[in-house]
Amino acid sequence: MRKKLDSLTSLRFFAAFAIVIHHVKDYFLIGKDLSLYFSLDMGVSFFFVLSGFILFYSYESMEKKRSFAKFLVARIARIWPIHLVLLMITIIFFSYPWGYPGEDMMMVALSNLFLLHSWIPLPDHFFSFNAVSWSISTELFFYIMFPFLIDKWSRTWWWKMALVAALTLGMVLLTEQMAVPFLSAPGSYVTIDALVYISPLARLLEFATGMAVASLWLKARCRLGAEFESIHPALATFLETAALLAAVWATYQVPQWVVALRQMGALEMGTVKWLLGSGCMLVFGILIFILGMQRGLVSRLLSLKPLVFLGEISFSIYMTHQIVFRTTMEHGSLAVFGDLTTQYVVYWVYVLLLSSVLWAAVEKPCRAYIVSAFRKHFDESPTQRVSVPVIKGGGTSPSPGLAGDGMVARANARSSG
């Protein structure tokens, strides 16, 4: 069984925390100055890179069609139940139009229900209902592509990475060729945001980068053997601290460089938008590689149980934070607590409580039930059934997975045919 990477599980919470600050800063004002200097929404990019790393780490090979089916069911079981619950809550408790208004709400609802809405480059689709769910729709595309990407990876990685990079470049060039605008108002029109920030075609490179980092990580551990596991804690702490500071610095410096290059006329707007959303992926990959070794003080602190728990509920935090905010704004339930700082603390209490409940009552049991039901009805015989443990760090997204996905033993992944 592969070792649990608790330090990476905890990092998911901090990425979700940054995204929440980004989304609610204009009301609470806390973090508003911070967001002027640091690109907090790059937490989504971190989720995508981490998702690629964790899936490669968990499923190093996927040789049979049944393995793909089990993999996809497990991934859908990870993200869809909580999405469905929050979709229903949005429809029942919020007034129409449930996000950006659209002309055909039935089609919008269906695309959202089946997590296809980020694949449609129209804001009334990808920002419909619970708007942040666009990222798990993008993650679903990654899951579908994963078996193709990992197949014969050691021999094909170079041209697959080149192909994915070319796909990203193509999406960026498409925005410049079409001269599409930025997203500025509700409606049904194609935007730069849709093509290079929301679209899974433009974000696949981050996921593939995470896979490449995991491949290098596993090769380093294999070749170095005991040396990889016995790196001196002082050296490991230095590397972890340096990687963490580099990641924080990158979220500040990369946007500064991008804006400067744009002002010089060196970058078109499609490139600017892509870099502002995805430009730190390599630094995030290095951070994940080093903290995944779990040898230094930073990773040990991140492996503390309270932080690991926050990492486990980070997907629910990400998925619920806008709904909690909208609810409290519509009903004025935060204003009664007085000053904005107190309101902010109460808001986080609401988010953490709801996220914990959904994680315990929806996310975990539904995932276990769906995976178990699939095995029961589709495994060829009881002797072929393999126990796939529910392990810390599950699923993408923003992502999960946003991002984070369960650490599944290689033996389970290989025998899941």
C-alpha positions as CSV (number, residue, x, y, z in Angstrom):
1,M,0.0,0.0,0.0
2,R,1.3,3.4,-0.9
3,K,2.2,5.7,2.0
4,K,-0.4,8.4,2.8
5,L,0.9,11.8,2.0
6,D,-0.8,13.7,4.8
7,S,1.3,16.9,4.2
8,L,-0.3,17.2,0.7
9,T,-3.7,16.6,2.1
10,S,-3.3,19.6,4.5
11,L,-2.0,21.8,1.7
12,R,-5.4,21.5,0.0
13,F,-7.0,23.4,2.9
14,F,-4.6,26.3,2.4
15,A,-5.4,26.4,-1.3
16,A,-9.1,26.4,-0.5
17,F,-8.6,29.1,2.1
18,A,-6.9,31.3,-0.4
19,I,-9.8,30.9,-2.9
20,V,-12.4,31.7,-0.2
21,I,-10.5,34.9,0.8
22,H,-10.5,35.8,-2.9
23,H,-14.2,35.4,-3.3
24,V,-15.4,37.2,-0.2
25,K,-12.8,39.9,0.2
26,D,-15.0,42.7,-1.3
27,Y,-17.6,42.4,1.5
28,F,-15.5,41.6,4.6
29,L,-12.5,43.6,3.3
30,I,-10.2,41.1,5.1
31,G,-7.6,40.0,2.6
32,K,-8.6,42.7,0.0
33,D,-5.2,44.3,0.3
34,L,-3.5,40.9,0.1
35,S,-5.3,40.0,-3.1
36,L,-3.9,43.2,-4.7
37,Y,-0.4,41.6,-4.5
38,F,-1.0,37.9,-4.5
39,S,-3.0,35.9,-7.0
40,L,-5.1,34.0,-4.5
41,D,-7.3,32.4,-7.2
42,M,-4.2,30.4,-8.3
43,G,-5.3,28.0,-5.6
44,V,-7.4,26.4,-8.4
45,S,-4.2,25.8,-10.4
46,F,-2.6,24.2,-7.3
47,F,-5.6,21.8,-7.0
48,F,-5.2,20.8,-10.7
49,V,-1.5,20.1,-10.4
50,L,-2.0,18.2,-7.1
51,S,-4.8,16.2,-8.7
52,G,-2.5,15.0,-11.5
53,F,0.2,14.1,-9.0
54,I,-2.1,12.2,-6.6
55,L,-3.8,10.2,-9.4
56,F,-0.5,9.2,-10.9
57,Y,0.8,8.3,-7.5
58,S,-2.3,6.2,-6.8
59,Y,-2.8,4.6,-10.2
60,E,0.6,4.2,-11.8
61,S,-0.8,1.9,-14.4
62,M,-4.3,1.3,-15.9
63,E,-4.0,-1.6,-18.3
64,K,-7.6,-2.9,-18.6
65,K,-10.9,-1.4,-19.6
66,R,-12.4,-2.6,-16.3
67,S,-9.7,-0.7,-14.5
68,F,-10.8,2.5,-16.3
69,A,-14.4,1.9,-15.4
70,K,-13.6,1.4,-11.7
71,F,-11.4,4.4,-11.7
72,L,-14.0,6.6,-13.3
73,V,-16.8,5.4,-11.0
74,A,-14.5,6.1,-8.0
75,R,-13.8,9.6,-9.2
76,I,-17.4,10.4,-10.0
77,A,-18.4,9.0,-6.6
78,R,-15.9,11.5,-5.1
79,I,-17.2,14.7,-6.6
80,W,-20.8,14.2,-7.9
81,P,-22.8,13.5,-4.7
82,I,-21.9,16.7,-3.0
83,H,-22.4,18.6,-6.2
84,L,-25.9,17.1,-6.6
85,V,-26.8,18.1,-3.0
86,L,-25.6,21.6,-3.4
87,L,-27.3,21.9,-6.8
88,M,-30.6,20.9,-5.2
89,I,-30.0,23.4,-2.3
90,T,-29.4,26.2,-4.8
91,I,-32.5,25.5,-6.8
92,I,-34.7,25.1,-3.7
93,F,-33.5,28.0,-1.5
94,F,-32.2,30.6,-4.0
95,S,-34.2,32.6,-6.5
96,Y,-34.0,32.3,-10.2
97,P,-31.7,32.7,-12.3
98,W,-29.4,30.7,-10.0
99,G,-26.2,32.3,-11.4
100,Y,-25.8,33.9,-14.7
101,P,-29.1,34.1,-16.6
102,G,-29.5,32.0,-19.7
103,E,-31.9,31.6,-22.5
104,D,-32.4,27.8,-22.1
105,M,-32.4,27.0,-18.4
106,M,-33.2,23.3,-19.1
107,M,-30.0,22.8,-21.1
108,V,-28.1,24.8,-18.5
109,A,-29.5,22.6,-15.7
110,L,-28.7,19.4,-17.6
111,S,-25.1,20.5,-18.4
112,N,-24.6,21.4,-14.7
113,L,-26.2,18.3,-13.4
114,F,-23.9,16.0,-15.4
115,L,-20.8,18.2,-14.8
116,L,-20.4,19.2,-18.4
117,H,-20.9,22.9,-17.9
118,S,-17.3,24.0,-18.0
119,W,-17.0,22.3,-21.4
120,I,-19.4,24.8,-22.8
121,P,-17.7,28.2,-23.3
122,L,-20.7,30.3,-22.3
123,P,-21.0,32.0,-18.8
124,D,-24.7,31.0,-18.4
125,H,-23.5,27.4,-18.4
126,F,-20.1,27.4,-16.6
127,F,-21.1,29.9,-13.9
128,S,-24.6,28.4,-13.4
129,F,-26.1,27.5,-10.0
130,N,-23.2,26.9,-7.6
131,A,-20.6,28.8,-9.7
132,V,-17.5,27.3,-8.3
133,S,-18.5,23.9,-9.6
134,W,-17.0,24.8,-12.9
135,S,-13.7,23.5,-11.6
136,I,-15.0,20.0,-10.8
137,S,-16.5,19.9,-14.3
138,T,-13.0,20.6,-15.6
139,E,-11.7,17.9,-13.3
140,L,-14.1,15.4,-14.8
141,F,-12.5,16.0,-18.1
142,F,-9.1,15.3,-16.6
143,Y,-10.4,12.0,-15.2
144,I,-11.6,10.9,-18.6
145,M,-8.3,11.8,-20.1
146,F,-6.2,10.2,-17.4
147,P,-6.2,6.6,-18.7
148,F,-5.0,7.9,-22.1
149,L,-2.3,10.0,-20.6
150,I,-1.0,7.4,-18.2
151,D,-1.0,4.5,-20.8
152,K,2.6,3.5,-21.5
153,W,3.7,6.8,-19.8
154,S,7.4,5.9,-19.5
155,R,7.6,5.7,-23.3
156,T,5.1,8.2,-24.4
157,W,5.3,11.0,-21.8
158,W,7.3,13.4,-24.0
159,W,4.9,13.5,-26.9
160,K,1.8,13.6,-24.6
161,M,3.2,16.5,-22.7
162,A,4.0,18.2,-26.0
163,L,0.5,17.5,-27.3
164,V,-1.2,18.9,-24.2
165,A,1.1,22.0,-24.3
166,A,0.2,22.5,-27.9
167,L,-3.5,22.2,-27.0
168,T,-3.1,24.9,-24.4
169,L,-1.2,27.1,-26.8
170,G,-3.9,26.5,-29.4
171,M,-6.6,27.7,-27.0
172,V,-4.7,30.8,-26.2
173,L,-4.1,31.6,-29.9
174,L,-7.8,31.0,-30.6
175,T,-8.8,33.8,-28.2
176,E,-6.4,36.1,-30.1
177,Q,-7.6,35.0,-33.5
178,M,-11.3,35.4,-32.5
179,A,-10.6,38.7,-30.7
180,V,-13.1,37.6,-28.0
181,P,-13.7,39.9,-25.0
182,F,-13.2,39.4,-21.3
183,L,-16.2,38.3,-19.2
184,S,-17.8,41.5,-18.1
185,A,-21.6,41.0,-17.9
186,P,-24.1,38.1,-17.8
187,G,-25.1,36.6,-21.1
188,S,-24.5,33.9,-23.6
189,Y,-21.3,34.8,-25.4
190,V,-17.8,33.4,-25.8
191,T,-15.1,35.1,-23.7
192,I,-11.3,34.9,-23.0
193,D,-12.2,33.7,-19.6
194,A,-14.2,30.7,-21.0
195,L,-11.5,29.6,-23.4
196,V,-8.3,29.9,-21.4
197,Y,-9.4,29.9,-17.7
198,I,-12.5,27.8,-17.5
199,S,-12.0,25.4,-20.4
200,P,-10.6,21.9,-19.5
201,L,-8.7,22.0,-22.8
202,A,-6.7,25.0,-21.6
203,R,-6.2,23.6,-18.0
204,L,-5.2,20.1,-18.9
205,L,-1.5,21.1,-19.0
206,E,-1.6,21.7,-15.2
207,F,-3.0,18.3,-14.5
208,A,-0.5,16.7,-16.9
209,T,2.3,18.6,-15.1
210,G,1.2,17.1,-11.8
211,M,1.4,13.6,-13.4
212,A,4.9,14.4,-14.7
213,V,6.0,15.5,-11.2
214,A,4.7,12.3,-9.7
215,S,6.5,10.3,-12.3
216,L,9.8,12.0,-11.4
217,W,9.0,11.6,-7.7
218,L,8.5,7.9,-8.0
219,K,11.6,7.5,-10.1
220,A,13.7,9.4,-7.6
221,R,12.4,7.3,-4.8
222,C,13.1,4.1,-6.7
223,R,16.6,5.0,-7.8
224,L,17.7,6.6,-4.6
225,G,16.1,4.0,-2.4
226,A,17.0,4.4,1.3
227,E,18.7,7.8,0.5
228,F,15.4,9.2,-0.6
229,E,13.7,8.1,2.6
230,S,16.6,9.1,4.9
231,I,17.3,12.7,3.8
232,H,18.5,14.7,6.8
233,P,15.6,16.5,8.5
234,A,17.5,19.8,8.6
235,L,18.1,19.7,4.8
236,A,14.5,18.6,4.2
237,T,13.2,21.5,6.3
238,F,15.4,23.9,4.4
239,L,14.1,22.6,1.0
240,E,10.5,22.6,2.2
241,T,10.7,26.1,3.5
242,A,12.4,27.3,0.3
243,A,9.8,25.6,-1.8
244,L,6.9,27.1,0.2
245,L,8.4,30.6,0.1
246,A,9.0,30.2,-3.7
247,A,5.3,29.2,-4.2
248,V,4.1,32.3,-2.2
249,W,6.6,34.5,-4.0
250,A,5.5,33.2,-7.4
251,T,1.9,34.1,-6.8
252,Y,3.1,37.6,-6.2
253,Q,5.8,37.9,-8.8
254,V,4.3,36.1,-11.8
255,P,1.3,38.5,-12.0
256,Q,3.7,41.5,-11.7
257,W,5.8,40.2,-14.6
258,V,2.7,39.4,-16.7
259,V,1.2,42.9,-16.2
260,A,4.6,44.5,-17.0
261,L,5.0,42.5,-20.2
262,R,1.4,43.4,-21.2
263,Q,2.1,47.1,-20.7
264,M,5.2,46.7,-22.9
265,G,2.9,45.2,-25.6
266,A,4.7,41.9,-25.5
267,L,1.7,39.8,-24.5
268,E,-1.8,39.5,-25.9
269,M,-4.8,39.3,-23.6
270,G,-5.4,35.6,-24.0
271,T,-1.8,34.9,-22.9
272,V,-2.2,37.3,-20.0
273,K,-5.4,35.6,-18.8
274,W,-3.8,32.1,-19.0
275,L,-0.6,33.1,-17.2
276,L,-2.6,34.8,-14.4
277,G,-4.5,31.6,-13.9
278,S,-1.9,28.9,-14.6
279,G,1.5,30.6,-14.6
280,C,2.7,29.1,-11.3
281,M,2.1,25.5,-12.1
282,L,5.8,24.5,-12.3
283,V,6.5,26.1,-8.9
284,F,3.5,24.3,-7.4
285,G,4.9,21.1,-8.9
286,I,8.2,21.6,-7.1
287,L,6.4,22.3,-3.8
288,I,4.4,19.1,-4.1
289,F,7.5,17.1,-5.0
290,I,9.4,18.3,-1.9
291,L,6.6,18.2,0.6
292,G,5.6,14.8,-0.6
293,M,8.9,13.5,0.7
294,Q,7.6,14.2,4.2
295,R,11.0,14.5,5.9
296,G,11.2,18.1,7.2
297,L,9.6,20.1,9.9
298,V,7.1,21.8,7.6
299,S,5.7,18.5,6.3
300,R,5.5,17.2,9.9
301,L,3.6,20.2,11.0
302,L,1.3,19.8,8.0
303,S,0.7,16.2,9.0
304,L,-0.9,17.2,12.3
305,K,-4.3,15.7,12.6
306,P,-6.3,19.0,12.8
307,L,-4.7,20.2,9.6
308,V,-5.2,16.8,7.9
309,F,-8.8,17.0,8.8
310,L,-9.2,20.5,7.3
311,G,-7.5,19.1,4.2
312,E,-10.0,16.3,4.1
313,I,-13.0,18.7,4.2
314,S,-11.4,21.2,1.9
315,F,-13.4,20.0,-1.1
316,S,-16.6,20.7,0.9
317,I,-15.2,24.0,2.0
318,Y,-14.6,25.0,-1.6
319,M,-18.0,23.8,-2.8
320,T,-20.0,25.4,0.0
321,H,-18.3,28.8,0.7
322,Q,-20.2,30.8,-2.0
323,I,-23.5,29.2,-1.0
324,V,-23.0,30.1,2.6
325,F,-22.0,33.6,1.6
326,R,-25.1,34.1,-0.6
327,T,-27.4,32.7,2.1
328,T,-26.1,35.0,4.8
329,M,-26.2,38.0,2.4
330,E,-29.8,37.4,1.3
331,H,-31.0,36.9,4.9
332,G,-28.8,39.4,6.6
333,S,-27.8,36.9,9.2
334,L,-24.2,38.1,9.5
335,A,-25.0,41.8,10.0
336,V,-26.5,41.1,13.4
337,F,-23.0,40.2,14.6
338,G,-21.7,43.7,14.3
339,D,-18.3,44.6,12.9
340,L,-16.9,43.0,9.8
341,T,-14.2,41.1,11.7
342,T,-16.7,39.3,13.9
343,Q,-18.9,38.6,10.9
344,Y,-15.9,37.1,9.1
345,V,-15.2,34.8,12.0
346,V,-18.9,33.7,12.2
347,Y,-18.9,33.2,8.4
348,W,-16.0,30.8,8.7
349,V,-17.7,28.9,11.5
350,Y,-20.7,28.5,9.3
351,V,-18.5,27.3,6.4
352,L,-16.5,24.8,8.5
353,L,-19.6,23.4,10.2
354,L,-21.5,22.9,7.0
355,S,-18.4,21.4,5.3
356,S,-17.8,19.0,8.1
357,V,-21.4,17.8,8.0
358,L,-21.5,17.4,4.2
359,W,-18.1,15.5,4.4
360,A,-19.4,13.1,7.0
361,A,-23.0,12.8,5.9
362,V,-22.7,13.0,2.1
363,E,-19.2,12.9,0.7
364,K,-17.8,9.8,2.6
365,P,-20.9,7.6,2.8
366,C,-22.0,8.2,-0.8
367,R,-18.6,7.6,-2.2
368,A,-18.3,4.3,-0.3
369,Y,-21.8,3.2,-1.3
370,I,-21.4,4.0,-5.1
371,V,-18.0,2.3,-5.3
372,S,-19.3,-0.7,-3.3
373,A,-22.5,-1.0,-5.5
374,F,-20.4,-0.8,-8.7
375,R,-18.2,-3.7,-7.5
376,K,-21.2,-5.7,-6.4
377,H,-23.0,-5.5,-9.7
378,F,-20.1,-5.4,-12.2
379,D,-17.2,-7.4,-10.8
380,E,-17.1,-10.8,-12.6
381,S,-16.8,-12.9,-9.5
382,P,-16.4,-12.4,-5.8
383,T,-12.8,-13.7,-6.0
384,Q,-11.9,-10.9,-8.3
385,R,-13.2,-8.1,-6.0
386,V,-10.5,-5.9,-4.7
387,S,-10.9,-3.7,-1.6
388,V,-10.2,-0.1,-2.5
389,P,-9.7,1.8,0.7
390,V,-11.0,5.3,1.3
391,I,-7.8,7.1,2.2
392,K,-7.1,10.6,3.3
393,G,-6.7,13.2,0.6
394,G,-9.6,12.1,-1.6
395,G,-10.6,13.8,-4.9
396,T,-9.8,17.9,-7.4
397,S,-11.0,20.0,-6.6
398,P,-10.7,23.3,-6.3
399,S,-10.5,20.3,-6.9
400,P,-11.0,18.7,-5.5
401,G,-8.6,16.5,-6.2
402,L,-10.3,20.0,-6.7
403,A,-8.0,18.6,-6.2
404,G,-7.2,15.9,-4.0
405,D,-7.6,12.2,-4.5
406,G,-7.5,9.2,-2.3
407,M,-4.2,7.3,-2.0
408,V,-5.0,4.0,-3.5
409,A,-2.5,1.2,-3.3
410,R,-0.7,0.3,-6.5
411,A,-1.7,-3.4,-6.0
412,N,-5.4,-2.4,-5.9
413,A,-5.0,-0.2,-9.0
414,R,-3.3,-3.0,-10.9
415,S,-5.7,-5.8,-9.9
416,S,-8.8,-3.7,-10.4
417,G,-9.5,-5.5,-13.7
